[in-house]
């Protein structure tokens, strides 16, 4: 990994922080001086990629299911073609831009070589010159990126108006706060935009190469998994964003877990919602009571260009992490929070009724408690209902259907011993092809397709009906090593070890 | 019955004529006499008999074999019936011992009364329901343990038209849904005290059983939603909503627009219902026959309601117990509701002589009048009633102190059809009054509790003239002694229910007369301090049908009496022996030997030891259903026996 790549990686990792502060350069510098973070980063990133390569089997499995994907992909390509037809973009201007960018990158490359050379010579204390050069590199890189965006953005109608604003100044660029994947060509398949292929060659983060190469494959995964996802947090039905067409923000763990995100600049009180903060601010003086001060801040910026924002999970190896091969962005900050708590945090809320089910998001606990301990309402035709009135509506509708009276044995069944339940899941997982569990809601078919593990919720979610977020998954008691979502477990599960996977979650 | 001289002609009667005669016999005792005449008569009995009420389950197989044409079977008196018995009956009992057709008796069965059959469970019920293809009516009321499974079992009787599930406490919407879907021909359904029922179940019922004519949801926690569903029943005629606390005027508004066939509605004790709710009902249903709205009209009958009631020309029954009522209201009612048959004014405020006079002046068809606790009425009102309502059958004037012999004289002169009169706590009633009253020879139920001014002389008039009396209440009639009972026992041979509690003068001789009453089944004789074992023995020997005996505080009765009781009173079902001087041995004999005993109250038995009570309980634990014991015994009795009783479904009350 050469320096340039490292810079990109570093940039990618750190820039999201810039969303919250403006002193971009100093922050960057701090990180630059800290070699541990870089090395840590690379070690953390690399094993998953090895794992990806190993799991070619799953990918082939995935490819088997491409029937769904194909028409959708075609549709998206068509859309793009139409969009490009609508716009009158100038190929020669684009070429000019690209060559200019190429030159700039070469210059930057030389500069960095220079720095490396000097670093080797003067290994002493921090040099004033070095800092200056580093700032220069950063500024240059940022401008390159911005220009690349504008170049790529001219192909997309949504970004078109943003160009002028985006290119104006570096300071504004810092406010963007996120790295925008320069490789917008990824989504546009072969030959549609040959110019962009050059663009992507110029300055690309190392992992995005992977993405481009696996482009078709990845997109198909993306689509299939969307079909499987039943978790409302992750639900992105209808959204088929091409990688690179949106801005990715990544909050830090501390930020995600902070109880409040909006703080009063005067008294320091924290709020969950900006609206509440604005209401609070009224108490600090007349100037906060103006309609302008009380209005939604996003509204004023609506006149400005809006780049679609998507979020990345800071947890390395998570599918919601932007470095993941099959990265699926999260839609809102709330999604990030819920996802992070559900997937990477301890489940500290325990249901007081059943004392077995744990949740990390309190809303999930409340949802569960609403239904915990209540009977499943079963019709003689075998259909189950979570609510009695729904069952009775069903019975009213269908001639001859009656409510089934649950026998005592069935009532007792779900409260099985933990061992028995885990074994059961295990067996389900091993017999991937045929086993259909009678009383649990585990759908073995869903896991055939699904390659990822970091979304175990969606993993077990049944394909049918109105069951809650967690499907039948939480029916099973959690094994002791439940919370240790280490990279070790992650690796194990990546290597097609299904039973391990099921045990883990 | 038929006199001895005509017996020759009797034998020449053809079979069909004998059948006709047999069918005219109403009383069970008469039928018994009939079939004891000769073999031919007995054959007629077996061929014609449609209804059978079984008291002892051990005879059921023989009886079922004997009466092949049975349509109605009443097993309510033998709670010991359980799934095993049913299975046995269905697999072993055929028309003849060598006949291959088993369970034949069930084929023609249309009606099955299983009230209080607490031993039965869903499997037995299902067997019965499947074995009786013609089953139309089932009564499982007061089977408190019945729930959804039992309902599911019943739902396999697809032809069911009438179903009584009162106090099936475990029944929920699910069970009701089973019945609603399974028995779609249902016309009559009673769900009193099925406390788990909600609007969902009622709603489904109304959608599935559109033929319902009778629906009773009294005491349920159903809301106006249910009334909304019920209003869609086109054929509904009778609707019982008694003491539904969540129903109010809004719900009755639905009824105004729905239920076009409604004839009878009962909203008694519905806390949320007021005059305006009743206005809705009355406005929507001009042809209403019965309006029962007791204890829900706390304030005066509103003029608007009276105005609407003018249109109820067909109204036959009105009950507005507990309401405040004015004289003008009486006039409006009597002027418009000419066909009134029953009026209930129990505990109404503002009932005066003048009001009653106005009311009855037009109601010449009145048969039932309840004036309980209308303290201000006097003989004048009674005279008016007697004069106007010649067909009066039932009059309740409990606690109307101002009634004297003059009023009773008028009754005895004009109301010769009177069958039931309640004079409890009417101090004005004396011997002379009873003499007048005894002219009502149809009298069958006479309540004279707390009438301290009557004596043996008065009772003797009743004994001479009112031969049809079957219920007599002499509670705390301290003037009554043995002579009165002698007269009574000479005349009132049909007496079934007698209350002699606190009639201190009654002695063993009196009980000897009581022993002549063969029909007597219910005897309450608390605190008769003069009686001893001799008297009890006479009762036990004579009253073969005795089923309910209350002899609390009869302290002088010795063991000889209880021995006799244990030996003779085989039909005893309930007994109260509290504060009696019964010994351990006698208690064990009574409890162990009386094979129909279901309920016993055994508090403060001074001569009994803990071991004695324990032994007695062990002797009866198979069949006892309810027992009341002295509270400290809870910790003295062995846990084993308590567990056995509990396991058998016996309810223990600690006092």
Interface residues (C-beta under 8 A of the other chain):
Chain A: X388 X389 X392 X395 X396 X400 X401 X402 X403 X405
Chain B: X148 X149 X152 X155 X173 X174 X175 X177 X178 X181 X182 X200 X201 X203 X204 X207 X208
